[in-house]
Amino acid sequence: MKVVGICGSPRKQATEFVLRKTLEMLDEKGFETGFFSVRNKKIGFCTHCDYCLRNVGCVFKDDMETVYALLKNSQGIIIATPVYNGGISAQTKAVMDRCRALVANDKNVFKHKVGMGIAVGGDRAGGQELALQQIHTFFILNGITPVSGGFFGANLGATFWSKDTLEGVKKDEEGFRSLRKTVKKFAECLRKPM
């Protein structure tokens, strides 16, 4: 079963580190994983031009073409974002918005897929829950089943406190506890027949 992790950080820092650790955990559980980072990629913002409603694909031909292929060929989708101003990064939002072209071409493209979110903030309560709500909203609107880590510590998914450093996120034991809980439930949902 294929799982793709999409890193919405323009930097090679805490968010990418956590997502790569997540994919390693899933590799150990027997899943085939793929990784995509927005870092150094060209992804234009959706302009709601409706090109995708009249044609196959998006009017913009950029690095989203790679994302489209990864999303279509996966059963599990992980979106990891740094927290910017209490929510997801602009790069993460662009990826989610540009999926409109994918759904316009095939309304069932995300049917029976499972999604999880990861949010990394510079403060312990810096907007991680709000960022995860935005990711879950994207999943729900597109027919992806969102998975959280459940009650007692991972309510909406994996949340990390980086203290604005890579070393900070590496030492966030509570963040890794929330990640382990979320990955466990994500893997269980992926293995259940839909």
C-alpha positions as CSV (number, residue, x, y, z in Angstrom):
1,M,0.0,0.0,0.0
2,K,1.4,3.4,-1.0
3,V,1.6,6.4,1.3
4,V,2.7,9.9,0.2
5,G,4.0,12.5,2.5
6,I,3.8,16.1,1.4
7,C,6.0,18.6,3.2
8,G,4.6,22.1,3.1
9,S,7.7,23.8,4.4
10,P,9.9,25.9,2.1
11,R,12.8,25.2,4.5
12,K,14.7,21.9,5.2
13,Q,14.2,22.1,8.9
14,A,11.8,20.7,11.6
15,T,8.7,19.9,9.4
16,E,10.7,17.9,6.9
17,F,12.6,16.1,9.6
18,V,9.3,15.1,11.3
19,L,7.7,14.0,8.1
20,R,10.7,11.9,7.1
21,K,10.6,10.2,10.6
22,T,6.9,9.5,10.0
23,L,7.6,7.8,6.7
24,E,10.3,5.8,8.3
25,M,7.8,4.6,10.9
26,L,5.4,3.6,8.1
27,D,8.2,1.8,6.1
28,E,8.9,-0.3,9.2
29,K,5.2,-1.2,9.3
30,G,5.5,-2.5,5.7
31,F,4.1,0.5,3.7
32,E,5.6,1.8,0.5
33,T,6.2,5.5,1.0
34,G,6.9,8.5,-1.2
35,F,8.0,12.0,-0.3
36,F,7.4,15.4,-1.8
37,S,8.6,18.8,-0.6
38,V,7.5,22.2,-1.8
39,R,11.0,23.4,-1.1
40,N,12.6,24.8,-4.2
41,K,9.6,23.8,-6.3
42,K,7.4,26.0,-8.5
43,I,3.8,25.7,-7.5
44,G,1.5,28.6,-8.5
45,F,-1.5,29.6,-6.6
46,C,-5.0,28.6,-7.8
47,T,-6.7,31.6,-9.5
48,H,-10.1,29.9,-9.7
49,C,-10.1,30.4,-13.4
50,D,-12.2,27.3,-14.0
51,Y,-9.8,26.0,-16.7
52,C,-9.9,22.6,-15.0
53,L,-13.7,22.5,-15.2
54,R,-13.6,22.7,-19.0
55,N,-10.3,20.9,-19.7
56,V,-8.3,18.0,-18.3
57,G,-5.7,19.3,-15.8
58,C,-4.7,22.7,-14.6
59,V,-3.8,25.8,-16.6
60,F,-0.5,26.0,-14.7
61,K,2.1,23.4,-15.8
62,D,4.4,23.3,-12.8
63,D,5.6,21.0,-10.0
64,M,2.0,20.1,-9.1
65,E,2.1,17.6,-12.0
66,T,4.4,15.5,-9.7
67,V,2.0,16.0,-6.8
68,Y,-1.0,14.9,-8.9
69,A,0.7,11.7,-9.8
70,L,1.7,10.9,-6.2
71,L,-1.8,11.6,-4.9
72,K,-3.5,9.5,-7.5
73,N,-1.3,6.5,-6.9
74,S,-1.5,6.6,-3.1
75,Q,-4.0,5.2,-0.5
76,G,-2.6,7.2,2.3
77,I,-1.9,11.0,2.3
78,I,0.1,12.8,5.0
79,I,0.3,16.6,4.9
80,A,2.9,18.2,7.1
81,T,3.0,21.9,7.6
82,P,4.9,24.5,9.6
83,V,2.6,26.8,11.4
84,Y,2.5,30.3,9.9
85,N,0.4,33.0,11.6
86,G,-1.7,30.4,13.4
87,G,-2.4,28.2,10.4
88,I,-0.9,26.2,7.5
89,S,1.8,27.7,5.3
90,A,1.0,29.4,2.1
91,Q,2.8,26.6,0.2
92,T,0.6,24.0,1.9
93,K,-2.5,26.0,1.0
94,A,-1.4,26.2,-2.6
95,V,-1.0,22.5,-2.9
96,M,-4.4,21.9,-1.4
97,D,-6.1,24.5,-3.5
98,R,-4.5,23.2,-6.7
99,C,-6.0,19.8,-6.1
100,R,-9.2,21.3,-7.5
101,A,-8.0,20.4,-10.9
102,L,-7.5,16.8,-9.9
103,V,-11.0,16.5,-8.5
104,A,-12.5,18.3,-11.5
105,N,-11.0,15.6,-13.7
106,D,-12.1,12.7,-11.5
107,K,-14.6,13.3,-8.7
108,N,-13.7,10.0,-7.1
109,V,-9.9,10.5,-7.2
110,F,-9.7,10.6,-3.4
111,K,-12.4,8.1,-2.6
112,H,-11.4,5.5,0.0
113,K,-8.1,7.3,0.7
114,V,-7.0,8.0,4.3
115,G,-5.3,11.2,5.4
116,M,-3.3,12.4,8.5
117,G,-1.9,15.8,9.4
118,I,1.3,17.0,11.1
119,A,1.7,20.6,12.3
120,V,5.0,22.0,13.6
121,G,5.0,25.3,15.5
122,G,7.6,27.5,17.0
123,D,5.5,27.7,20.2
124,R,3.8,24.9,22.1
125,A,0.4,26.4,21.4
126,G,1.3,28.3,18.2
127,G,-1.6,27.3,16.0
128,Q,-1.0,23.6,15.5
129,E,-4.6,22.6,16.2
130,L,-5.9,25.2,13.8
131,A,-3.4,24.1,11.1
132,L,-4.6,20.5,11.6
133,Q,-8.2,21.6,11.3
134,Q,-7.4,23.2,7.9
135,I,-5.8,20.0,6.8
136,H,-8.8,17.9,8.0
137,T,-11.2,20.3,6.3
138,F,-9.3,19.7,3.0
139,F,-9.5,15.9,3.5
140,I,-13.3,16.0,4.4
141,L,-14.2,18.3,1.4
142,N,-12.4,16.0,-1.0
143,G,-13.6,12.6,0.3
144,I,-10.4,11.6,2.2
145,T,-11.0,10.0,5.5
146,P,-9.1,12.0,8.1
147,V,-7.4,10.2,11.0
148,S,-6.2,11.6,14.3
149,G,-4.3,10.1,17.1
150,G,-7.4,10.0,19.2
151,F,-8.1,11.2,22.7
152,F,-5.5,11.9,25.4
153,G,-2.8,13.7,23.6
154,A,-3.2,13.6,19.8
155,N,-6.8,14.8,19.3
156,L,-6.4,16.0,15.7
157,G,-3.1,14.6,14.8
158,A,0.6,15.0,15.4
159,T,1.6,18.4,16.8
160,F,5.2,19.5,17.5
161,W,6.9,22.3,19.3
162,S,10.1,23.1,17.5
163,K,11.2,26.2,19.5
164,D,12.1,27.4,16.0
165,T,15.0,25.0,15.7
166,L,15.7,21.6,14.3
167,E,17.2,20.6,17.7
168,G,14.0,21.8,19.4
169,V,11.8,19.4,17.4
170,K,14.1,16.5,17.9
171,K,13.8,16.9,21.7
172,D,10.0,17.3,21.7
173,E,9.0,14.0,23.4
174,E,5.3,15.0,23.6
175,G,5.3,15.7,19.8
176,F,6.7,12.3,19.1
177,R,4.2,10.7,21.4
178,S,1.4,12.4,19.4
179,L,3.1,11.2,16.2
180,R,3.3,7.6,17.3
181,K,-0.4,7.6,18.3
182,T,-1.4,9.1,15.0
183,V,0.7,6.8,12.9
184,K,-0.7,3.8,14.7
185,K,-4.3,4.8,13.9
186,F,-3.4,5.9,10.4
187,A,-1.9,2.5,9.7
188,E,-4.9,0.7,11.2
189,C,-7.3,2.6,9.0
190,L,-5.2,2.0,5.9
191,R,-5.3,-1.8,6.5
192,K,-9.1,-1.9,7.1
193,P,-11.1,-2.8,3.9
194,M,-13.3,0.1,2.8
